[in-house]
Amino acid sequence: MSSWIEIPANSDFTLDNIPFGIGSTNGKPRAATRIGDKVIDLDALQAAGLFASINLPDGIFSNKVLNDFIELGKPITNAVRTRLQELFAADNGEFRDNEALRVDAIRNAKEVQMHMPVRVGDYTDFYSSREHATNVGTMFRDPNNALLPNWLHIPVGYHGRASSIVISGTPLHRPKGQTKADDADAPTFGPSRLLDFELEMAFVVGKSNALGTSVSVEDAEEHIFGMVIFNDWSARDIQKWEYVPLGPFLAKNFGSSISPWIVTMEALAPFRSASPKQEPKVLPYLEMKKDHNFDISLEAIIETESGALKTVSNSNFRHMYWSMAQQLAHHTVNGCNMNVGDMCASGTISGPTPDSYGSMLELTWRGTKPIAMPDGSERKFIQDGDSVIMKAFCEKDGKRVGFGEVKTKILPAV
Ligand code: MN
């Protein structure tokens, strides 16, 4: 498929993608899509009558978030995506030959300020990479019993904090909190010294379920609108002192960063892949009758204040032991209701090799193996002034669909 809008080689934003986001150029946030290096204002396209064949409420794309659009359901949102592919196709003149509309609706991505694509009502973080859970269990508990007894039976997760999920480009301050050294008698208070990223993906709920009802594994993908890259910032020293017995709290809720474009499940469909073999057999409500995993290449990069770049991890979403479908089925099996815009993050996605681990905790093995940076410095954890960049894309049979990036700079504690 080729387009009359230029798509640079290796662009994440091909005609096969057509993601959804919220962007603004003049302070007015609008629903948008992206193709190549151009951002397209969907409100302008609707006003010009190009979605007349689809049953869309007037002004749906002038909302500040995509929740109401997503709530229309996949028959509508998929029709919009398919219509955009049609309008961007090289041989279609409806948009191409309308100069006034081109001037009005097309912007260079660099000039567009991106915003949170959805209002996130609730956020859940899973812990679904076996390699990550094994590495953490090995470091903090017992190498011979690294996985806790429930891990192979339950997609383990905790309820996170939705209010501090921020869009790529939003800087975060180093968090402060209580920490306690192993040999100290009492905790102390101050800036975290072990600030870490977690390389994750998150899915955005696209269809709600009523309180008291459940979503099956088979139906789960009908309830997922799409995915974003998710950096689940973590303060390891605060986490270590606070997490027993109720799990993560202030070590996790000071910020999580997402990429701005929601890539739909339909765009990801060609990249479906098998999950790792699940042994022991899972309980019937978690059984998968088809593949629910996806082959998504992931990269984490540290950029120093002076601009030195170092790729510290290359992982892949297909390493996930528990699929998104299983996570959603488990989350709702007790009757928990999910709402449109809710986000569920995967948990740190570590692969089997040391260069594929998804956090500094694992990459430097608790700081015992520092990473050499190109400017001569080294990193055990993330320093003030560092930015962390995460990228994700799928590629197969000449097709490429990607997420762009999420980039976050860490500022000193205040
Ligand atoms: Mn996490």
Residues whose N, C-alpha, C, O or C-beta is under 5 A from the ligand:
A	BS01	MN	D125 F126 E198 D232 G347 T348
